[in-house]
Amino acid sequence: MSSASRSLNCHASGSHFKAGLAARAGAVILVHRPNIAGTAPERGAEVDLIAAKGWPKAGTAVVRFEPEYHRMVDLPNG
């Protein structure tokens, strides 16, 4: 089997993804929930969106997750 037709199953933070998919993608955004394990209660419903590939610079945006509306919204500055 060629490496192009083979992909590895990876496990990260309880979710599965195909490692080859990130290599072939034009853009990759990682979603990190710091309080998922209950270790950062001050971060509550916050989510970090991490631009990992496809942008001139890597960066992180912190947003609030509103599960009742199935959306993420900007946090107020300051």
C-alpha positions in Angstrom: 0.0 0.0 0.0 1.4 3.4 -1.0 1.8 6.2 1.6 -0.6 8.3 -0.4 -3.4 5.8 -0.1 -2.6 5.0 3.6 -3.6 7.3 6.4 -2.9 6.9 10.1 -5.6 7.2 12.8 -4.4 9.6 15.4 -6.0 10.2 18.8 -5.9 13.7 20.3 -7.9 15.0 23.3 -10.6 12.3 22.9 -11.3 12.8 19.2 -10.1 10.9 16.1 -8.9 12.4 12.9 -6.9 11.3 9.9 -3.3 12.5 10.0 -3.0 12.6 6.2 -5.9 15.0 6.1 -4.0 17.8 7.8 -1.1 17.3 5.5 -3.3 17.7 2.4 -5.5 20.5 3.7 -5.0 24.1 2.5 -6.0 25.5 5.9 -6.1 24.0 9.4 -7.8 25.5 12.5 -7.5 23.7 15.8 -10.3 24.0 18.4 -9.1 23.9 22.0 -11.4 23.9 25.0 -9.2 24.6 28.1 -11.9 23.8 30.6 -13.1 20.5 29.0 -11.5 18.5 31.9 -12.6 21.0 34.6 -9.0 22.2 35.2 -9.6 25.9 34.1 -13.0 26.9 35.6 -12.2 30.6 35.0 -12.2 29.9 31.2 -15.8 28.5 31.4 -17.3 28.4 28.0 -14.2 29.8 26.2 -12.7 28.2 23.2 -9.3 28.8 21.6 -9.3 28.8 17.8 -5.7 28.2 16.6 -4.8 29.0 13.0 -2.2 26.3 12.4 -1.8 26.3 8.6 -2.8 28.3 5.6 -2.3 31.8 7.0 0.7 34.1 6.8 1.2 33.8 10.6 -0.1 31.3 13.1 -2.3 32.8 15.8 -5.0 32.2 18.4 -8.4 33.8 18.8 -10.4 33.3 22.0 -14.2 33.0 21.5 -17.2 32.1 23.7 -19.1 28.9 22.8 -22.9 29.1 23.0 -24.0 25.5 22.7 -27.7 26.4 22.8 -27.3 28.4 19.6 -24.6 26.1 18.0 -22.3 29.0 17.6 -19.1 30.7 18.7 -19.0 34.5 19.3 -16.3 37.1 19.9 -15.5 38.0 23.5 -15.7 41.6 24.4 -12.3 43.3 24.6 -11.0 44.3 28.0 
